[in-house]
Amino acid sequence: RYNVSQLEEWLRDKNLMNSGAKETLEPLIQAAQLLQVKKKTDEDAEAICSMCNALTTAQIVKVLNLYTPVNEFEERVLVSFIRTIQVCL
């Protein structure tokens, strides 16, 4: 997310926010946000569904399936949660 934020800042500095570049970056921004949010409850699933409007259902499911936790405190995304996302979308 930090790198994407840097790109957004660069676009603002160059007055390119209205050039269409922001819209092009939107799926990447949403994918980065998807990796950061909680992925446990039905409420989390609803939040993800409303947040990720620039991503297809297949893209969201792929990101969640391929997510690999960085440390032992995180868990992989449960299959049941991914199914909830699919139903929600």
C-alpha positions in Angstrom: 0.0 0.0 0.0 2.9 2.3 0.7 4.2 2.1 -2.9 0.7 2.7 -4.3 0.4 5.8 -2.0 3.7 7.0 -3.4 2.3 6.7 -6.9 -0.8 8.6 -5.9 1.3 11.4 -4.3 3.4 11.6 -7.5 0.2 12.0 -9.6 -0.9 14.8 -7.3 2.5 16.5 -7.4 2.4 16.4 -11.2 -1.3 17.5 -11.4 -2.2 14.3 -13.1 -5.0 13.1 -10.8 -7.6 14.0 -13.5 -5.7 12.4 -16.4 -7.3 8.9 -15.9 -4.2 7.5 -14.1 -6.0 7.4 -10.8 -8.8 5.3 -12.3 -6.2 3.0 -13.8 -4.5 2.5 -10.4 -7.9 1.9 -8.6 -7.8 -2.0 -8.9 -4.2 -2.0 -7.5 -5.3 0.3 -4.7 -8.2 -1.9 -3.8 -6.1 -5.1 -4.0 -3.6 -3.5 -1.5 -6.5 -2.6 0.8 -7.9 -6.1 0.5 -4.7 -7.5 1.8 -4.7 -5.2 4.8 -8.3 -5.5 6.0 -9.6 -8.1 8.5 -10.9 -11.2 6.8 -12.8 -13.2 9.4 -16.5 -12.2 9.9 -19.5 -11.7 7.7 -19.2 -7.9 8.4 -15.6 -8.1 7.1 -16.9 -9.8 4.0 -19.6 -7.1 3.4 -17.0 -4.4 3.9 -14.7 -6.0 1.3 -17.6 -6.4 -1.2 -18.5 -2.7 -0.9 -14.8 -1.6 -1.0 -13.6 -3.6 -4.0 -15.9 -2.3 -6.7 -13.0 -2.0 -9.2 -12.1 -5.7 -8.9 -14.0 -8.6 -10.3 -15.2 -11.5 -8.1 -12.6 -13.7 -9.7 -9.8 -11.2 -8.9 -10.9 -10.9 -5.2 -11.2 -14.6 -4.8 -7.7 -15.2 -6.4 -6.1 -12.6 -4.1 -7.7 -14.2 -1.0 -6.7 -17.7 -2.1 -3.1 -16.8 -2.8 -2.7 -14.6 0.3 0.2 -15.9 2.3 0.6 -14.6 5.9 3.9 -13.0 6.7 4.2 -14.1 10.3 2.8 -16.8 12.6 0.3 -14.4 14.1 -1.7 -14.3 10.9 -3.7 -17.1 9.4 -4.6 -18.0 5.8 -8.0 -16.8 4.6 -10.5 -19.5 5.5 -12.3 -21.2 2.6 -15.6 -20.5 4.3 -14.8 -16.7 4.3 -14.0 -16.9 0.6 -17.3 -18.6 0.0 -19.1 -15.8 1.9 -17.4 -13.2 -0.3 -18.6 -15.1 -3.4 -22.1 -15.2 -2.2 -22.0 -11.5 -1.2 -20.7 -10.5 -4.7 
